[in-house]
Amino acid sequence: MTIEIDHIGLSVSDFEAAKAFYAAACAPLRMSVIMEFGKDVTGDAPVAGLGADGKPFLWISGGGKTSPHTHVAIRAESRAQVDAFYKAAIAAGGRDNGPPGIRAMYHPDYYGAFVLDADGHNIEACCHHPE
């Protein structure tokens, strides 16, 4: 059996802006908003779950900016998806934190790109196989 993280949540200061950013940035990774719940359901802050194939695994919550910030790496199916994620994230307002490229310090085929969202969370797309 493989042990995996089932899902992760990030607290954001501007829920609607963050939801738009993540929807645009993650679209090249086949991700979209799958579930959304308002304060009437959560009792606290609105939340949205993004994912693929009907399974949300990246949750954002309007709970406010956190410190320290979080690093999330999303596995891409190809290096082209990593490139597309980076372009979409920058176009959606993300800040560069490492353009697409090989990160040989992890392993020879590790290809990743890093962006910071509006709250400073370090969001990465990575591919582990050569192309």
VMD Tcl script that builds the backbone (N, CA, C; Angstrom):
set m [mol new atoms 393]
animate dup $m
set s [atomselect $m all]
$s set {name element resname resid chain x y z} {
  {N N MET 1 A 0.837 -1.183 0.000}
  {CA C MET 1 A 0.000 0.000 0.000}
  {C C MET 1 A 0.880 1.244 0.000}
  {N N THR 2 A 0.533 2.198 -0.823}
  {CA C THR 2 A 1.229 3.470 -0.881}
  {C C THR 2 A 0.568 4.445 0.075}
  {N N ILE 3 A 1.352 5.136 0.846}
  {CA C ILE 3 A 0.836 6.162 1.746}
  {C C ILE 3 A 0.872 7.487 0.993}
  {N N GLU 4 A -0.242 8.167 0.959}
  {CA C GLU 4 A -0.341 9.444 0.249}
  {C C GLU 4 A -1.077 10.452 1.117}
  {N N ILE 5 A -0.829 11.714 0.873}
  {CA C ILE 5 A -1.633 12.770 1.486}
  {C C ILE 5 A -2.949 12.823 0.724}
  {N N ASP 6 A -4.044 12.792 1.434}
  {CA C ASP 6 A -5.357 12.795 0.802}
  {C C ASP 6 A -5.771 14.195 0.349}
  {N N HIS 7 A -5.515 15.185 1.189}
  {CA C HIS 7 A -5.836 16.559 0.816}
  {C C HIS 7 A -5.089 17.518 1.731}
  {N N ILE 8 A -5.053 18.776 1.317}
  {CA C ILE 8 A -4.383 19.819 2.090}
  {C C ILE 8 A -5.236 21.079 2.016}
  {N N GLY 9 A -5.172 21.909 3.048}
  {CA C GLY 9 A -5.924 23.149 3.074}
  {C C GLY 9 A -5.017 24.346 3.288}
  {N N LEU 10 A -5.354 25.442 2.621}
  {CA C LEU 10 A -4.623 26.700 2.758}
  {C C LEU 10 A -5.592 27.786 3.190}
  {N N SER 11 A -5.178 28.598 4.113}
  {CA C SER 11 A -5.965 29.754 4.515}
  {C C SER 11 A -5.531 30.954 3.683}
  {N N VAL 12 A -6.498 31.700 3.162}
  {CA C VAL 12 A -6.212 32.837 2.282}
  {C C VAL 12 A -6.933 34.083 2.784}
  {N N SER 13 A -6.385 35.236 2.454}
  {CA C SER 13 A -6.961 36.487 2.947}
  {C C SER 13 A -8.119 36.991 2.082}
  {N N ASP 14 A -8.103 36.711 0.778}
  {CA C ASP 14 A -9.175 37.132 -0.127}
  {C C ASP 14 A -9.684 35.882 -0.836}
  {N N PHE 15 A -10.747 35.305 -0.301}
  {CA C PHE 15 A -11.246 34.021 -0.789}
  {C C PHE 15 A -11.592 34.045 -2.266}
  {N N GLU 16 A -12.362 35.011 -2.713}
  {CA C GLU 16 A -12.790 35.043 -4.120}
  {C C GLU 16 A -11.602 35.217 -5.065}
  {N N ALA 17 A -10.672 36.093 -4.713}
  {CA C ALA 17 A -9.486 36.294 -5.553}
  {C C ALA 17 A -8.629 35.033 -5.578}
  {N N ALA 18 A -8.475 34.393 -4.428}
  {CA C ALA 18 A -7.681 33.165 -4.368}
  {C C ALA 18 A -8.347 32.049 -5.164}
  {N N LYS 19 A -9.649 31.951 -5.074}
  {CA C LYS 19 A -10.367 30.918 -5.825}
  {C C LYS 19 A -10.162 31.114 -7.329}
  {N N ALA 20 A -10.237 32.355 -7.791}
  {CA C ALA 20 A -10.011 32.645 -9.209}
  {C C ALA 20 A -8.572 32.324 -9.606}
  {N N PHE 21 A -7.605 32.694 -8.754}
  {CA C PHE 21 A -6.196 32.413 -9.032}
  {C C PHE 21 A -5.958 30.910 -9.156}
  {N N TYR 22 A -6.386 30.142 -8.167}
  {CA C TYR 22 A -6.129 28.705 -8.179}
  {C C TYR 22 A -6.855 28.013 -9.326}
  {N N ALA 23 A -8.067 28.440 -9.636}
  {CA C ALA 23 A -8.790 27.841 -10.765}
  {C C ALA 23 A -8.026 28.064 -12.076}
  {N N ALA 24 A -7.515 29.278 -12.270}
  {CA C ALA 24 A -6.768 29.575 -13.499}
  {C C ALA 24 A -5.401 28.893 -13.515}
  {N N ALA 25 A -4.667 28.987 -12.411}
  {CA C ALA 25 A -3.311 28.435 -12.353}
  {C C ALA 25 A -3.308 26.918 -12.469}
  {N N CYS 26 A -4.303 26.268 -11.906}
  {CA C CYS 26 A -4.321 24.800 -11.879}
  {C C CYS 26 A -5.064 24.170 -13.051}
  {N N ALA 27 A -5.730 24.961 -13.867}
  {CA C ALA 27 A -6.439 24.409 -15.025}
  {C C ALA 27 A -5.528 23.584 -15.938}
  {N N PRO 28 A -4.278 24.015 -16.208}
  {CA C PRO 28 A -3.417 23.179 -17.049}
  {C C PRO 28 A -3.083 21.815 -16.434}
  {N N LEU 29 A -3.303 21.675 -15.130}
  {CA C LEU 29 A -3.041 20.414 -14.442}
  {C C LEU 29 A -4.315 19.567 -14.358}
  {N N ARG 30 A -5.338 19.934 -15.126}
  {CA C ARG 30 A -6.647 19.277 -15.168}
  {C C ARG 30 A -7.435 19.454 -13.878}
  {N N MET 31 A -7.134 20.507 -13.131}
  {CA C MET 31 A -7.814 20.757 -11.867}
  {C C MET 31 A -8.841 21.869 -12.032}
  {N N SER 32 A -9.908 21.760 -11.261}
  {CA C SER 32 A -10.933 22.793 -11.230}
  {C C SER 32 A -11.578 22.789 -9.846}
  {N N VAL 33 A -12.427 23.792 -9.593}
  {CA C VAL 33 A -13.184 23.819 -8.340}
  {C C VAL 33 A -14.253 22.735 -8.438}
  {N N ILE 34 A -14.210 21.794 -7.518}
  {CA C ILE 34 A -15.143 20.669 -7.526}
  {C C ILE 34 A -16.228 20.837 -6.472}
  {N N MET 35 A -15.863 21.386 -5.319}
  {CA C MET 35 A -16.818 21.612 -4.233}
  {C C MET 35 A -16.594 22.985 -3.637}
  {N N GLU 36 A -17.679 23.551 -3.144}
  {CA C GLU 36 A -17.585 24.846 -2.477}
  {C C GLU 36 A -18.659 24.909 -1.404}
  {N N PHE 37 A -18.281 25.408 -0.212}
  {CA C PHE 37 A -19.216 25.531 0.894}
  {C C PHE 37 A -19.086 26.915 1.506}
  {N N GLY 38 A -20.209 27.528 1.794}
  {CA C GLY 38 A -20.218 28.848 2.416}
  {C C GLY 38 A -20.167 28.759 3.934}
  {N N LYS 39 A -20.139 29.929 4.547}
  {CA C LYS 39 A -20.112 30.011 6.012}
  {C C LYS 39 A -21.317 29.315 6.636}
  {N N ASP 40 A -22.434 29.284 5.895}
  {CA C ASP 40 A -23.635 28.639 6.420}
  {C C ASP 40 A -23.416 27.144 6.651}
  {N N VAL 41 A -22.474 26.554 5.928}
  {CA C VAL 41 A -22.165 25.137 6.093}
  {C C VAL 41 A -20.991 24.943 7.045}
  {N N THR 42 A -19.945 25.751 6.878}
  {CA C THR 42 A -18.726 25.569 7.678}
  {C C THR 42 A -18.835 26.192 9.060}
  {N N GLY 43 A -19.674 27.197 9.194}
  {CA C GLY 43 A -19.800 27.894 10.466}
  {C C GLY 43 A -18.703 28.905 10.705}
  {N N ASP 44 A -17.746 29.010 9.774}
  {CA C ASP 44 A -16.597 29.874 10.001}
  {C C ASP 44 A -16.272 30.712 8.769}
  {N N ALA 45 A -15.727 30.076 7.744}
  {CA C ALA 45 A -15.261 30.784 6.548}
  {C C ALA 45 A -15.622 29.959 5.317}
  {N N PRO 46 A -15.782 30.626 4.169}
  {CA C PRO 46 A -16.064 29.861 2.957}
  {C C PRO 46 A -14.862 28.997 2.581}
  {N N VAL 47 A -15.145 27.843 1.971}
  {CA C VAL 47 A -14.089 26.954 1.507}
  {C C VAL 47 A -14.411 26.480 0.092}
  {N N ALA 48 A -13.356 26.180 -0.655}
  {CA C ALA 48 A -13.503 25.601 -1.990}
  {C C ALA 48 A -12.469 24.504 -2.144}
  {N N GLY 49 A -12.876 23.396 -2.728}
  {CA C GLY 49 A -11.985 22.271 -2.965}
  {C C GLY 49 A -11.701 22.122 -4.445}
  {N N LEU 50 A -10.416 22.185 -4.805}
  {CA C LEU 50 A -10.007 21.988 -6.194}
  {C C LEU 50 A -9.400 20.602 -6.333}
  {N N GLY 51 A -9.562 20.023 -7.514}
  {CA C GLY 51 A -8.998 18.708 -7.758}
  {C C GLY 51 A -9.244 18.288 -9.189}
  {N N ALA 52 A -9.120 16.990 -9.409}
  {CA C ALA 52 A -9.319 16.414 -10.734}
  {C C ALA 52 A -10.068 15.098 -10.583}
  {N N ASP 53 A -10.716 14.699 -11.635}
  {CA C ASP 53 A -11.420 13.417 -11.658}
  {C C ASP 53 A -12.435 13.300 -10.526}
  {N N GLY 54 A -13.090 14.407 -10.193}
  {CA C GLY 54 A -14.137 14.396 -9.177}
  {C C GLY 54 A -13.661 14.393 -7.738}
  {N N LYS 55 A -12.349 14.476 -7.495}
  {CA C LYS 55 A -11.796 14.394 -6.134}
  {C C LYS 55 A -11.078 15.687 -5.766}
  {N N PRO 56 A -11.666 16.486 -4.880}
  {CA C PRO 56 A -10.943 17.667 -4.422}
  {C C PRO 56 A -9.828 17.289 -3.452}
  {N N PHE 57 A -8.658 17.889 -3.625}
  {CA C PHE 57 A -7.556 17.607 -2.701}
  {C C PHE 57 A -6.811 18.858 -2.286}
  {N N LEU 58 A -7.069 19.979 -2.940}
  {CA C LEU 58 A -6.472 21.252 -2.546}
  {C C LEU 58 A -7.610 22.172 -2.130}
  {N N TRP 59 A -7.688 22.427 -0.834}
  {CA C TRP 59 A -8.771 23.232 -0.282}
  {C C TRP 59 A -8.252 24.608 0.103}
  {N N ILE 60 A -9.013 25.633 -0.234}
  {CA C ILE 60 A -8.695 26.986 0.228}
  {C C ILE 60 A -9.827 27.451 1.137}
  {N N SER 61 A -9.461 28.218 2.127}
  {CA C SER 61 A -10.412 28.708 3.110}
  {C C SER 61 A -10.204 30.195 3.308}
  {N N GLY 62 A -11.273 30.922 3.439}
  {CA C GLY 62 A -11.206 32.360 3.654}
  {C C GLY 62 A -10.890 32.741 5.078}
  {N N GLY 63 A -10.087 31.974 5.761}
  {CA C GLY 63 A -9.776 32.207 7.166}
  {C C GLY 63 A -8.781 33.311 7.435}
  {N N GLY 64 A -8.106 33.819 6.403}
  {CA C GLY 64 A -7.132 34.883 6.592}
  {C C GLY 64 A -5.719 34.415 6.313}
  {N N LYS 65 A -4.846 35.377 6.134}
  {CA C LYS 65 A -3.445 35.113 5.818}
  {C C LYS 65 A -2.750 34.437 6.993}
  {N N THR 66 A -1.907 33.449 6.685}
  {CA C THR 66 A -1.172 32.738 7.726}
  {C C THR 66 A 0.325 32.987 7.602}
  {N N SER 67 A 1.023 32.758 8.677}
  {CA C SER 67 A 2.475 32.865 8.673}
  {C C SER 67 A 3.012 31.829 9.654}
  {N N PRO 68 A 3.949 30.987 9.313}
  {CA C PRO 68 A 4.605 30.964 8.009}
  {C C PRO 68 A 3.672 30.430 6.931}
  {N N HIS 69 A 4.080 30.621 5.728}
  {CA C HIS 69 A 3.260 30.215 4.600}
  {C C HIS 69 A 3.515 28.748 4.266}
  {N N THR 70 A 2.716 28.211 3.391}
  {CA C THR 70 A 2.733 26.796 3.063}
  {C C THR 70 A 3.343 26.558 1.689}
  {N N HIS 71 A 3.957 25.402 1.526}
  {CA C HIS 71 A 4.444 24.945 0.223}
  {C C HIS 71 A 3.602 23.747 -0.189}
  {N N VAL 72 A 3.045 23.814 -1.403}
  {CA C VAL 72 A 2.260 22.722 -1.955}
  {C C VAL 72 A 2.831 22.381 -3.320}
  {N N ALA 73 A 3.140 21.109 -3.542}
  {CA C ALA 73 A 3.623 20.648 -4.843}
  {C C ALA 73 A 2.564 19.731 -5.453}
  {N N ILE 74 A 2.164 20.047 -6.675}
  {CA C ILE 74 A 1.155 19.266 -7.383}
  {C C ILE 74 A 1.852 18.522 -8.514}
  {N N ARG 75 A 1.676 17.215 -8.554}
  {CA C ARG 75 A 2.332 16.409 -9.576}
  {C C ARG 75 A 1.655 16.614 -10.926}
  {N N ALA 76 A 2.460 16.976 -11.916}
  {CA C ALA 76 A 1.987 17.153 -13.288}
  {C C ALA 76 A 2.256 15.876 -14.075}
  {N N GLU 77 A 1.485 15.687 -15.129}
  {CA C GLU 77 A 1.650 14.507 -15.964}
  {C C GLU 77 A 2.785 14.664 -16.971}
  {N N SER 78 A 3.203 15.905 -17.227}
  {CA C SER 78 A 4.250 16.152 -18.222}
  {C C SER 78 A 4.951 17.470 -17.913}
  {N N ARG 79 A 6.100 17.642 -18.515}
  {CA C ARG 79 A 6.807 18.913 -18.384}
  {C C ARG 79 A 6.022 20.029 -19.053}
  {N N ALA 80 A 5.312 19.721 -20.110}
  {CA C ALA 80 A 4.477 20.733 -20.774}
  {C C ALA 80 A 3.398 21.246 -19.824}
  {N N GLN 81 A 2.848 20.375 -18.984}
  {CA C GLN 81 A 1.863 20.826 -17.992}
  {C C GLN 81 A 2.502 21.741 -16.966}
  {N N VAL 82 A 3.733 21.451 -16.570}
  {CA C VAL 82 A 4.449 22.318 -15.633}
  {C C VAL 82 A 4.608 23.701 -16.256}
  {N N ASP 83 A 5.041 23.745 -17.513}
  {CA C ASP 83 A 5.200 25.022 -18.217}
  {C C ASP 83 A 3.882 25.774 -18.307}
  {N N ALA 84 A 2.802 25.059 -18.639}
  {CA C ALA 84 A 1.484 25.690 -18.771}
  {C C ALA 84 A 0.972 26.192 -17.427}
  {N N PHE 85 A 1.206 25.422 -16.358}
  {CA C PHE 85 A 0.841 25.863 -15.010}
  {C C PHE 85 A 1.533 27.183 -14.685}
  {N N TYR 86 A 2.835 27.243 -14.913}
  {CA C TYR 86 A 3.607 28.443 -14.592}
  {C C TYR 86 A 3.067 29.655 -15.352}
  {N N LYS 87 A 2.849 29.507 -16.647}
  {CA C LYS 87 A 2.327 30.614 -17.457}
  {C C LYS 87 A 0.947 31.047 -16.972}
  {N N ALA 88 A 0.080 30.081 -16.686}
  {CA C ALA 88 A -1.273 30.404 -16.228}
  {C C ALA 88 A -1.245 31.061 -14.859}
  {N N ALA 89 A -0.387 30.583 -13.972}
  {CA C ALA 89 A -0.299 31.154 -12.621}
  {C C ALA 89 A 0.217 32.585 -12.665}
  {N N ILE 90 A 1.229 32.847 -13.473}
  {CA C ILE 90 A 1.758 34.213 -13.604}
  {C C ILE 90 A 0.698 35.122 -14.217}
  {N N ALA 91 A 0.005 34.635 -15.250}
  {CA C ALA 91 A -1.050 35.430 -15.890}
  {C C ALA 91 A -2.198 35.721 -14.929}
  {N N ALA 92 A -2.428 34.826 -13.967}
  {CA C ALA 92 A -3.512 34.999 -12.997}
  {C C ALA 92 A -3.094 35.838 -11.793}
  {N N GLY 93 A -1.860 36.352 -11.788}
  {CA C GLY 93 A -1.425 37.231 -10.712}
  {C C GLY 93 A -0.403 36.631 -9.770}
  {N N GLY 94 A 0.033 35.396 -10.022}
  {CA C GLY 94 A 1.067 34.787 -9.193}
  {C C GLY 94 A 2.409 35.466 -9.421}
  {N N ARG 95 A 3.295 35.332 -8.437}
  {CA C ARG 95 A 4.648 35.894 -8.565}
  {C C ARG 95 A 5.649 34.764 -8.738}
  {N N ASP 96 A 6.611 34.998 -9.602}
  {CA C ASP 96 A 7.641 34.004 -9.866}
  {C C ASP 96 A 8.398 33.659 -8.592}
  {N N ASN 97 A 8.582 32.356 -8.376}
  {CA C ASN 97 A 9.422 31.891 -7.280}
  {C C ASN 97 A 10.352 30.778 -7.772}
  {N N GLY 98 A 10.529 30.712 -9.092}
  {CA C GLY 98 A 11.387 29.711 -9.718}
  {C C GLY 98 A 10.754 29.222 -11.004}
  {N N PRO 99 A 11.260 29.676 -12.153}
  {CA C PRO 99 A 10.651 29.307 -13.436}
  {C C PRO 99 A 10.820 27.821 -13.736}
  {N N PRO 100 A 10.076 27.305 -14.710}
  {CA C PRO 100 A 10.176 25.892 -15.054}
  {C C PRO 100 A 11.611 25.488 -15.377}
  {N N GLY 101 A 12.013 24.341 -14.862}
  {CA C GLY 101 A 13.341 23.837 -15.154}
  {C C GLY 101 A 13.674 22.609 -14.328}
  {N N ILE 102 A 14.791 22.005 -14.682}
  {CA C ILE 102 A 15.297 20.830 -13.968}
  {C C ILE 102 A 15.791 21.269 -12.588}
  {N N ARG 103 A 15.446 20.494 -11.591}
  {CA C ARG 103 A 15.941 20.696 -10.230}
  {C C ARG 103 A 16.718 19.430 -9.857}
  {N N ALA 104 A 17.926 19.326 -10.398}
  {CA C ALA 104 A 18.738 18.112 -10.265}
  {C C ALA 104 A 19.097 17.797 -8.819}
  {N N MET 105 A 19.014 18.774 -7.920}
  {CA C MET 105 A 19.336 18.502 -6.519}
  {C C MET 105 A 18.325 17.522 -5.912}
  {N N TYR 106 A 17.126 17.431 -6.496}
  {CA C TYR 106 A 16.124 16.469 -6.027}
  {C C TYR 106 A 16.343 15.115 -6.695}
  {N N HIS 107 A 16.420 15.111 -8.026}
  {CA C HIS 107 A 16.841 13.959 -8.821}
  {C C HIS 107 A 16.985 14.420 -10.269}
  {N N PRO 108 A 17.698 13.672 -11.110}
  {CA C PRO 108 A 18.057 14.154 -12.452}
  {C C PRO 108 A 16.872 14.514 -13.355}
  {N N ASP 109 A 15.700 13.916 -13.131}
  {CA C ASP 109 A 14.548 14.184 -14.000}
  {C C ASP 109 A 13.502 15.104 -13.362}
  {N N TYR 110 A 13.803 15.652 -12.183}
  {CA C TYR 110 A 12.829 16.503 -11.483}
  {C C TYR 110 A 12.705 17.824 -12.224}
  {N N TYR 111 A 11.503 18.090 -12.726}
  {CA C TYR 111 A 11.228 19.312 -13.480}
  {C C TYR 111 A 10.111 20.039 -12.750}
  {N N GLY 112 A 10.374 21.260 -12.303}
  {CA C GLY 112 A 9.380 21.967 -11.513}
  {C C GLY 112 A 9.338 23.449 -11.808}
  {N N ALA 113 A 8.251 24.072 -11.382}
  {CA C ALA 113 A 8.071 25.523 -11.467}
  {C C ALA 113 A 7.365 25.963 -10.195}
  {N N PHE 114 A 7.737 27.143 -9.702}
  {CA C PHE 114 A 7.241 27.644 -8.422}
  {C C PHE 114 A 6.651 29.039 -8.588}
  {N N VAL 115 A 5.487 29.263 -7.983}
  {CA C VAL 115 A 4.876 30.595 -7.950}
  {C C VAL 115 A 4.385 30.872 -6.537}
  {N N LEU 116 A 4.328 32.140 -6.190}
  {CA C LEU 116 A 3.756 32.562 -4.915}
  {C C LEU 116 A 2.368 33.120 -5.173}
  {N N ASP 117 A 1.392 32.691 -4.380}
  {CA C ASP 117 A 0.065 33.275 -4.501}
  {C C ASP 117 A 0.041 34.608 -3.751}
  {N N ALA 118 A -1.102 35.262 -3.715}
  {CA C ALA 118 A -1.210 36.590 -3.102}
  {C C ALA 118 A -0.880 36.583 -1.609}
  {N N ASP 119 A -1.025 35.423 -0.953}
  {CA C ASP 119 A -0.727 35.323 0.473}
  {C C ASP 119 A 0.678 34.803 0.754}
  {N N GLY 120 A 1.458 34.556 -0.296}
  {CA C GLY 120 A 2.822 34.100 -0.119}
  {C C GLY 120 A 2.996 32.591 -0.063}
  {N N HIS 121 A 1.918 31.817 -0.279}
  {CA C HIS 121 A 2.045 30.364 -0.336}
  {C C HIS 121 A 2.846 29.989 -1.579}
  {N N ASN 122 A 3.794 29.077 -1.432}
  {CA C ASN 122 A 4.661 28.632 -2.517}
  {C C ASN 122 A 4.001 27.428 -3.198}
  {N N ILE 123 A 3.476 27.638 -4.400}
  {CA C ILE 123 A 2.754 26.600 -5.129}
  {C C ILE 123 A 3.636 26.111 -6.273}
  {N N GLU 124 A 3.805 24.812 -6.338}
  {CA C GLU 124 A 4.707 24.192 -7.317}
  {C C GLU 124 A 3.950 23.181 -8.150}
  {N N ALA 125 A 4.322 23.082 -9.417}
  {CA C ALA 125 A 3.933 21.954 -10.254}
  {C C ALA 125 A 5.224 21.233 -10.586}
  {N N CYS 126 A 5.214 19.891 -10.513}
  {CA C CYS 126 A 6.432 19.136 -10.767}
  {C C CYS 126 A 6.143 17.879 -11.564}
  {N N CYS 127 A 7.132 17.476 -12.325}
  {CA C CYS 127 A 7.070 16.262 -13.130}
  {C C CYS 127 A 8.327 15.460 -12.825}
  {N N HIS 128 A 8.178 14.160 -12.619}
  {CA C HIS 128 A 9.303 13.319 -12.183}
  {C C HIS 128 A 9.918 12.452 -13.273}
  {N N HIS 129 A 9.441 12.550 -14.499}
  {CA C HIS 129 A 9.992 11.694 -15.535}
  {C C HIS 129 A 10.527 12.520 -16.708}
  {N N PRO 130 A 11.479 11.958 -17.442}
  {CA C PRO 130 A 12.092 12.707 -18.551}
  {C C PRO 130 A 11.137 12.833 -19.737}
  {N N GLU 131 A 11.363 13.861 -20.538}
  {CA C GLU 131 A 10.591 14.027 -21.765}
  {C C GLU 131 A 11.510 14.317 -22.895}
}
mol reanalyze $m
mol bondsrecalc $m
mol representation Tube
mol addrep $m
